[in-house]
Amino acid sequence: MDKENKYPLLEKIDSPADLRLLPEKQLPQVCKELRGFIIDSLANNPGHFASSLGAVELSVALHYVFSTPNDKIVWDVGHQAYGHKIITGRRGRFHTNRKFGGLKPFPSPEESEYDSFVAGHASNSISAALGLAVSAQLEHKDEHVIAVIGDGSMSGGLAYEGLNNLANTPNNLLIILNDNNMSISNSVGGMSKLLISMHSSKVYNKVRYAIAKGLRKMHILNERRANSIIRFNNGLKSLLFRQQNFFEGMRARYFGPVNGNDVLELVRMLRSIKDMKGPHMLHIHTTKGKGWAPAEKDATAWHQPGHYDVETGERIVAEGGTPRFQDVFGETLVELARENSKVVGVTPAMPTGCSMDKLFKVFPERFFDVGIAEGHAVTFSAGLAKGGMLPFCNIYSSFMQRGYDNFIHDAALQKLDMVLCLDRAGIVGEDGPTHHGAFDLAFLRPVPNITIASPYDECELRRLMYTAAQPGMGTFVIRYPRGKGSLDDWRCPLECVEVGKGRLLKQGSDVAFLTIGPMGKVMESAVAKAEAAGVSVAHYDMRFLKPIDEDILRYVGENFKYVVTFEDGALKGGLGSAVAEYMAANGYSPRIEAIGIPDMFVEHGKPEELYRLCGMDVESVLAALMKAK
């Protein structure tokens, strides 16, 4: 069957206006085709799979009922919005999704007028949408604003700050809680239990559906009378449970839960409440990975599965090669935990991504997944440290931005013994500007009482972790990149590294090449090419940004007229800045060429494409080294 015949309705939808021309009875078929299109597309061009499959009906219903783009939808988190992208004029370009120069990985106003707000990180939708809704009120605009929050985003603290502010100013915000019992891995915490209880009561649901069925038969339940029926529904719930639910306590009218994978029910419900005054919430229950049996069975594995076979349903996993940095981290953490009963692990909803699930399998009582709540992860770790434990808190570098205040106030200020491991540091590739770990070196370097290090390879990662676990090390930061390293035999002995000391990798006399982190190893080829062309390069692995090795810097200042620094992080405030500051403060005046992420938000694409874009590829480094000739 060719593509045109496979998606007869979807092929006619180039905008939500086209969707709204269809009779309501055809919407289930639209959803079926949209889901099939996503499945077929992502098999060849991988992306966020299970979350978007679960939100297909929601995407269709929202654009069918509301007059987008005049009405505003704020998606949270953005990886559930592929259906939204496809039916808002981007179907023909969807094969470029996450590719360099192609569609962005998450909703972005730069890409489409249908994308109301940037949606890379979690939990911002209620606050942002509330701002849009209040602005609409003040400007007397005739528009609806909808915040779609789900896939674990309700575990983030910002969501509750937004909810707390709902009643403080007039607004008509509609919040849709897309509850799929998941974030990326299984949802955790009290909110998850509350949401489950709200849609799992057999007594409530049995009575609710019986009454609804009877009212429909008597032709009482219709669009015009829906608001009063819904209010009766909420009253029935309060009567049965003898309590008001959490959201009503925050002054938001609460409706639901309803089946979020039934597009016709969603359309009826949205029509009933769309023009309601005041803040209101619709709670829908969806299945992550809906329509793809393997993803429904294991949504975590199918969150971002890579390539897979559409016919067999099997993921295509590349075999062989070196292990990933995160796997080395996970294995080493288990080794440290075996040696020291005080070692514990903390992660904000990324146990499989950062490989802390390895600790959970061996020491489940010493593993803590706190949900999508990075600030809490840091302060919780600080509390563990204050109580005598040794926490390894693993947070993706770009997500750590949301825990910055907690890190300064609750960890560094108290000189606590804890280890902050920043996974996905530097350029991360197809997830784009919201996910690149660009700023951690720069924003952490000014903080007192901390150590900042980055390993040259997997063995160095193990040694730094072992060093950080020694008593009295204080607040210790280790940052490392996403993906595979360079060593097959990485199980080196665990031994200490002298804090604040780098190492000379290669003697040279023409130019000093100072690097930090694994990209220094990648750039060995540039050093070799420069040597072959007659440039003598001294290569130093600095290891530590703070405290920086002043012995190396002093020697370099005294003996070299030309210095090249390289870091997989923002240039402003990082290694290059630290070297320039030292040279200026101590009367040295070599010419310094700093290579790193320029003063820009780097777009999405394959890492090698982005390194070339930023002037951080081997050829760019070689050109810098050759200037010493």
C-alpha positions in Angstrom: 0.0 0.0 0.0 1.5 3.3 -1.0 1.8 6.2 1.4 -1.0 8.3 -0.1 -3.5 5.5 0.3 -2.2 4.6 3.7 -3.1 8.1 5.1 -6.1 9.3 3.0 -7.4 11.7 5.7 -4.1 12.9 7.1 -2.8 13.7 3.6 -5.6 16.3 3.4 -4.7 18.0 6.7 -2.1 20.8 6.1 -3.4 22.9 9.0 -5.9 22.6 11.9 -8.4 24.5 9.8 -8.4 21.5 7.4 -8.9 19.2 10.4 -11.9 21.2 11.6 -13.6 20.7 8.2 -13.9 17.0 8.8 -17.1 15.5 10.4 -16.6 14.5 14.0 -17.2 10.9 13.2 -14.0 10.8 11.1 -11.7 11.8 14.0 -11.0 8.3 15.2 -9.7 7.5 11.7 -7.6 10.6 11.7 -6.0 9.5 15.0 -5.4 6.0 13.6 -3.6 7.5 10.6 -1.7 10.0 12.7 -0.5 7.3 15.0 0.6 5.1 12.1 2.4 8.1 10.5 4.4 8.7 13.7 5.3 5.0 14.0 6.4 4.8 10.3 8.4 8.0 10.5 10.3 7.3 13.7 11.4 3.9 12.6 13.7 5.6 10.1 14.3 8.9 11.8 14.3 8.2 15.6 12.8 10.6 18.1 10.5 10.6 21.2 8.2 7.8 20.6 5.9 6.6 23.4 4.9 10.0 24.8 3.7 11.3 21.4 1.8 8.1 20.7 -0.1 8.5 24.0 -1.1 12.1 23.1 -2.4 11.5 19.6 -6.1 11.9 20.5 -5.4 14.9 22.7 -3.5 16.6 19.8 -6.4 16.0 17.4 -9.1 17.0 19.9 -7.4 20.2 20.9 -7.0 21.5 17.4 -10.5 20.3 16.4 -12.2 22.2 19.3 -10.0 25.3 19.7 -9.3 27.9 17.0 -5.5 27.6 16.9 -3.3 29.5 16.4 -5.4 32.3 17.8 -6.1 30.0 20.8 -2.8 29.1 22.5 -1.6 25.7 23.5 1.5 25.4 25.8 2.9 21.8 25.7 4.7 20.4 28.7 6.8 18.3 28.2 7.5 18.9 24.6 8.3 15.3 23.7 4.6 14.5 23.6 3.8 17.0 20.8 4.7 15.2 17.6 1.0 14.8 16.7 0.6 18.5 17.3 3.5 19.2 14.9 2.2 17.0 12.2 -1.3 18.5 12.0 0.0 22.1 12.2 1.5 22.2 8.7 4.7 20.2 9.3 3.8 16.8 8.1 5.7 17.2 4.8 8.9 18.2 6.7 8.5 15.7 9.6 11.2 13.5 8.0 13.7 16.3 8.9 12.7 16.2 12.6 15.7 16.5 14.9 18.1 16.7 11.8 20.5 19.6 11.3 18.6 22.4 9.6 15.3 20.5 9.9 12.3 20.6 12.3 13.2 21.3 15.9 13.0 18.5 18.4 10.5 20.3 20.6 7.8 23.0 20.1 9.4 26.4 19.4 7.7 29.7 18.5 10.7 30.3 16.1 9.4 27.4 14.0 5.6 27.8 14.0 2.9 30.2 15.1 1.1 27.1 16.5 4.0 26.7 19.1 3.1 29.2 21.8 6.1 28.6 24.1 9.4 26.8 24.2 8.8 23.3 25.7 12.2 21.5 26.1 12.3 21.2 29.9 9.4 20.1 32.1 6.9 21.9 34.4 6.8 25.4 32.9 3.5 25.2 31.1 1.2 26.4 33.9 3.3 29.4 34.7 3.8 30.3 31.1 0.2 29.7 30.1 -1.0 31.7 33.1 1.0 34.6 31.9 -0.5 34.3 28.4 -4.0 34.0 29.8 -3.6 37.1 32.0 -2.1 39.0 29.1 -5.2 38.0 27.0 -7.4 39.4 29.8 -5.5 42.6 30.1 -5.5 43.1 26.3 -9.2 42.1 25.9 -8.2 39.4 23.4 -10.7 36.9 22.4 -8.6 33.8 22.8 -8.3 30.6 24.9 -5.1 29.5 26.5 -4.5 25.8 27.3 -1.6 24.3 29.3 -1.0 20.7 28.6 1.0 19.2 31.4 1.9 15.6 31.7 4.4 12.7 31.4 5.7 13.4 34.9 5.9 17.2 34.7 3.6 17.5 37.7 6.5 16.4 39.9 8.4 19.6 39.2 8.1 22.4 41.7 7.4 25.2 39.2 4.1 23.5 38.3 2.9 24.0 41.9 4.2 27.6 42.0 2.0 28.2 38.9 -1.0 26.4 40.5 -0.6 28.4 43.7 -0.9 31.7 41.7 -4.0 30.7 39.8 -6.5 32.3 42.1 -4.5 35.5 42.6 -5.5 37.2 39.4 -8.4 36.8 37.0 -7.9 34.3 34.2 -9.7 31.6 32.2 -6.8 29.2 31.9 -7.6 25.6 31.0 -5.1 23.1 32.4 -5.1 19.6 30.9 -3.3 17.1 33.0 -2.2 14.3 30.7 -1.8 11.6 33.3 -0.1 8.4 32.0 1.5 7.3 35.3 4.9 7.9 33.7 7.6 10.5 33.3 10.4 8.9 31.3 10.7 6.1 33.8 7.9 5.3 36.1 6.4 8.2 38.0 7.2 8.4 41.7 6.0 10.3 44.7 2.8 11.4 46.4 1.4 13.2 43.4 1.7 10.0 41.3 -0.2 8.1 44.0 -2.9 10.9 44.2 -3.5 10.8 40.5 -3.7 7.1 40.4 -6.2 7.1 43.2 -8.3 9.8 41.5 -8.9 7.7 38.5 -8.9 4.2 40.0 -11.7 4.2 42.5 -14.1 1.4 41.4 -17.0 2.8 43.4 -16.7 6.3 42.0 -16.2 5.2 38.4 -19.0 2.6 38.6 -21.5 5.1 39.8 -20.2 7.8 37.5 -20.5 5.8 34.3 -23.9 4.3 35.3 -25.3 7.8 35.8 -23.8 9.1 32.6 -25.1 6.2 30.6 -28.6 6.7 32.0 -28.6 10.4 31.4 -27.5 9.9 27.8 -30.4 7.4 27.2 -32.8 10.0 28.6 -31.3 12.6 26.3 -30.4 14.7 29.3 -26.6 14.6 28.9 -25.9 17.0 26.0 -23.5 19.8 25.2 -25.8 22.6 26.5 -26.3 20.9 29.9 -22.8 19.5 30.2 -21.5 22.1 32.7 -24.2 21.4 35.3 -23.7 17.6 34.8 -20.0 18.0 35.3 -20.6 20.0 38.5 -22.8 17.2 39.7 -20.0 14.8 38.8 -17.6 16.7 41.0 -20.2 16.9 43.8 -20.7 13.1 43.6 -17.0 12.6 43.9 -16.8 14.8 47.0 -19.7 13.0 48.5 -18.2 9.6 47.9 -14.7 10.5 49.2 -15.8 13.1 51.8 -13.0 15.4 50.6 -12.1 18.1 48.1 -9.4 17.1 45.6 -6.0 18.9 45.5 -6.7 21.0 42.4 -10.0 22.3 43.6 -8.2 23.3 46.8 -6.0 25.4 44.5 -9.1 27.2 43.2 -9.2 25.4 39.9 -12.4 23.8 38.8 -11.6 20.1 38.3 -13.1 17.8 35.7 -12.4 14.1 35.2 -10.7 11.9 34.9 -11.7 11.0 31.4 -10.3 8.6 28.8 -7.7 10.6 27.0 -7.3 8.0 24.2 -11.0 8.4 23.2 -11.0 11.3 20.8 -14.8 11.7 20.7 -15.1 11.8 24.5 -12.3 14.4 24.6 -14.0 16.5 22.0 -17.3 16.5 23.9 -15.6 17.3 27.2 -13.5 20.1 25.7 -16.5 21.7 24.0 -18.3 21.6 27.4 -15.7 23.5 29.3 -13.9 25.6 26.7 -15.8 28.8 27.4 -15.9 28.4 31.2 -14.8 31.4 33.2 -12.0 31.1 35.8 -9.2 28.6 36.0 -10.2 25.0 35.3 -8.5 21.6 34.9 -9.3 18.6 32.8 -7.7 15.4 34.1 -7.3 12.8 31.3 -5.8 9.4 31.6 -3.7 8.1 28.6 -1.5 5.2 27.8 2.1 6.0 27.0 3.0 4.2 23.8 -0.7 3.8 22.9 -1.2 1.7 19.7 2.2 0.1 19.7 2.2 -3.0 21.8 5.9 -3.1 22.7 5.8 0.5 23.9 2.6 -0.1 25.9 4.4 -3.0 27.6 7.7 -1.1 28.2 7.2 2.6 27.8 10.6 3.5 29.4 12.5 1.5 26.8 10.4 3.1 24.0 10.6 6.6 25.3 13.3 7.3 22.7 14.1 3.9 21.2 16.2 4.7 18.2 15.7 2.7 15.1 13.2 -0.2 15.0 11.5 -2.6 12.6 7.9 -1.6 11.9 7.0 -5.1 10.8 8.5 -7.1 13.8 8.3 -4.4 16.5 12.0 -5.1 17.4 14.4 -2.3 18.2 17.5 -2.2 16.1 20.4 -1.9 18.6 23.9 -1.4 17.4 26.2 -4.1 18.9 29.7 -3.8 20.0 31.8 -0.7 20.4 33.0 0.9 23.6 30.7 1.3 26.6 28.9 4.6 27.3 30.1 7.0 29.9 26.9 6.6 31.8 27.3 2.8 32.0 30.8 3.3 33.4 29.3 5.7 35.9 26.6 3.2 36.9 29.0 0.2 37.3 31.5 2.3 39.2 28.8 3.6 41.6 27.9 0.1 42.5 31.6 -0.7 43.2 31.8 2.3 45.5 28.5 1.4 47.2 29.9 -2.1 47.9 32.9 -0.6 49.6 31.1 2.2 51.5 27.7 1.7 53.0 27.2 5.4 53.2 27.1 5.8 49.4 23.6 6.5 48.0 22.3 7.5 44.6 19.8 10.3 43.7 18.4 11.1 40.3 15.5 13.3 39.0 13.6 10.8 36.9 16.5 9.5 34.9 17.6 6.2 36.4 17.9 4.4 33.1 19.3 7.4 31.2 22.1 7.9 33.7 22.5 4.2 34.5 21.7 4.6 38.2 19.3 1.7 37.7 22.4 -0.5 38.2 22.6 0.7 41.8 18.8 0.1 42.2 19.2 -3.5 41.2 21.9 -4.2 43.8 21.1 -1.7 46.6 17.4 -0.6 46.1 17.2 0.9 49.6 20.1 3.2 48.7 18.6 4.5 45.4 16.3 7.5 45.3 14.4 8.7 42.2 12.8 12.0 43.2 10.9 12.7 39.9 11.4 15.6 37.6 12.5 17.9 40.4 16.2 18.9 40.0 16.2 21.6 42.7 14.8 19.1 45.2 17.3 16.4 44.1 20.1 18.7 45.0 18.7 19.9 48.4 17.6 16.3 49.2 21.2 15.2 48.5 22.5 18.0 50.7 20.2 16.7 53.5 21.5 13.2 53.0 25.0 14.5 53.2 24.3 16.5 56.4 22.8 13.4 57.9 26.0 11.5 57.3 25.5 9.8 53.9 27.6 10.2 50.8 25.1 11.1 48.0 26.0 10.8 44.3 23.4 13.1 42.7 23.3 12.5 38.9 21.6 15.3 36.9 21.8 16.0 33.2 23.9 19.1 32.7 21.2 21.3 31.1 18.6 20.2 33.7 21.0 21.2 36.5 20.4 24.8 35.5 17.1 24.5 37.5 19.0 23.4 40.6 21.5 26.2 40.6 20.2 28.1 43.6 19.9 24.9 45.6 23.4 23.9 44.8 24.8 27.3 46.0 22.7 27.7 49.1 22.2 24.2 50.3 25.3 22.3 49.2 28.3 24.6 48.6 27.6 27.1 51.3 27.7 24.3 53.9 30.8 22.6 52.5 28.9 19.3 52.4 30.5 16.1 51.3 28.4 15.2 48.2 29.1 14.4 44.6 27.2 16.1 41.7 27.6 14.1 38.5 26.6 16.0 35.4 25.7 13.6 32.6 25.1 14.9 29.0 27.7 17.7 29.4 28.6 19.7 26.3 27.0 19.2 22.9 24.4 16.5 23.0 23.1 16.4 19.4 19.6 16.0 18.1 17.7 17.3 21.3 18.9 20.8 20.6 19.4 24.0 22.5 17.2 23.1 25.5 19.4 20.0 26.1 23.0 20.9 25.3 25.0 20.9 28.5 26.7 24.2 27.5 26.7 26.3 30.7 27.7 24.1 33.7 31.5 24.9 33.7 30.7 28.7 33.4 27.9 28.9 36.0 29.6 26.6 38.5 33.1 28.1 38.4 32.3 31.2 40.5 30.8 29.2 43.3 33.1 28.9 46.4 33.8 25.7 48.3 33.5 23.3 45.3 35.7 21.2 43.1 34.9 20.9 39.3 36.5 18.1 37.3 36.0 16.5 33.9 37.5 13.1 32.9 39.7 12.6 29.9 38.4 9.0 29.5 36.4 6.3 31.3 39.3 5.3 33.6 39.6 9.0 34.6 35.9 9.0 35.4 36.3 6.1 37.7 39.3 7.7 39.4 37.5 11.0 39.9 34.5 9.2 41.3 36.7 7.3 43.7 38.5 10.6 44.7 35.3 12.4 45.3 34.1 9.6 47.6 37.0 10.1 50.0 36.2 11.7 53.3 36.5 15.5 53.5 36.3 16.2 49.8 33.4 18.6 50.1 31.1 19.4 47.2 32.6 17.7 44.2 31.3 18.1 40.6 32.2 15.7 37.8 30.9 16.4 34.3 31.0 14.0 31.3 29.4 13.7 27.9 26.6 11.6 26.5 27.3 8.4 24.7 30.3 6.1 24.1 33.8 6.7 25.3 37.1 5.5 23.9 38.2 2.6 26.0 37.3 -1.1 25.6 39.1 -2.0 28.8 37.8 0.6 31.3 37.8 -1.5 34.5 41.0 0.1 35.8 41.9 0.0 39.5 40.1 2.6 41.6 42.7 5.1 42.9 42.8 8.7 43.9 43.7 11.7 41.7 45.4 14.7 43.3 42.7 17.4 43.4 43.6 20.4 41.3 46.3 18.7 39.3 46.4 18.2 35.6 48.8 16.2 33.6 51.2 16.6 30.6 50.1 14.2 27.8 52.7 15.3 25.3 55.8 17.5 25.3 56.1 20.3 22.9 57.6 23.7 22.4 55.7 25.8 19.9 52.1 25.9 21.3 50.5 24.8 24.6 47.2 23.0 24.0 45.1 23.0 27.2 42.0 20.8 27.2 39.5 19.6 29.7 37.3 16.5 29.4 37.0 13.7 26.9 37.1 16.0 23.8 40.8 16.4 24.6 41.2 12.8 23.6 39.3 13.3 20.4 41.6 16.2 19.6 44.7 14.0 19.8 44.3 13.6 16.0 44.5 17.4 15.5 47.7 17.4 17.6 49.2 14.5 15.5 48.4 16.4 12.3 49.9 19.6 13.6 53.1 17.7 14.6 53.2 16.1 11.1 53.1 19.6 9.6 56.0 20.8 11.7 54.3 22.3 14.8 55.5 21.1 18.2 52.5 20.9 20.5 52.5 20.5 24.3 49.2 18.9 25.2 47.9 19.2 28.8 44.9 17.5 30.2 43.8 20.0 32.9 41.3 17.6 34.6 40.2 20.3 37.0 38.6 23.6 36.2 38.4 24.4 40.0 40.9 24.5 41.6 42.8 24.9 38.3 46.4 23.7 38.1 48.4 26.9 38.6 51.7 25.0 38.2 50.8 24.1 34.7 49.6 27.6 34.0 52.8 29.2 35.4 55.0 27.0 33.2 52.9 27.7 30.2 53.0 31.4 30.9 56.7 31.4 31.2 57.5 29.2 28.2 54.9 29.7 25.5 53.9 32.7 23.4 50.9 30.9 22.0 48.2 29.0 23.9 45.1 27.2 22.6 42.4 26.1 25.0 39.6 23.7 24.2 36.4 22.9 26.2 33.0 21.3 25.3 31.2 24.2 27.1 30.4 27.9 26.8 33.5 30.0 26.1 32.4 32.8 28.3 33.3 31.9 31.9 34.9 28.4 31.2 38.4 27.1 30.8 39.5 29.7 28.3 38.4 32.5 30.6 40.1 30.9 33.6 43.4 30.7 31.7 43.2 34.2 30.4 42.4 35.5 33.9 45.4 33.7 35.4 47.8 35.0 32.7 46.5 38.6 33.1 46.7 38.5 36.9 50.3 37.1 36.9 51.8 39.3 34.2 52.0 36.7 31.5 51.0 37.7 28.0 50.8 34.8 25.6 48.4 34.9 22.7 45.4 32.8 23.8 42.9 31.3 21.4 40.0 29.8 23.2 37.9 27.2 21.4 34.5 26.1 22.8 30.8 26.8 22.4 30.3 30.4 21.2 27.9 33.0 22.6 24.8 31.4 21.1 22.2 28.8 21.6 23.3 25.9 19.5 20.6 24.2 17.4 20.0 20.5 16.9 21.8 18.0 14.7 24.4 15.3 14.8 27.2 16.2 17.2 29.8 16.3 14.4 27.7 18.8 12.5 27.3 21.0 15.6 31.0 20.9 16.4 31.7 22.0 12.9 29.1 24.8 13.2 30.7 26.0 16.5 34.3 25.8 15.2 35.0 22.9 17.6 35.8 20.1 15.1 39.3 18.6 14.5 39.9 20.8 11.4 39.2 24.0 13.3 41.5 22.9 16.2 44.2 22.0 13.7 43.9 25.4 12.1 44.3 27.1 15.5 47.4 25.0 16.3 48.9 25.7 12.9 49.0 29.4 13.7 52.0 28.7 15.9 54.0 27.7 12.8 
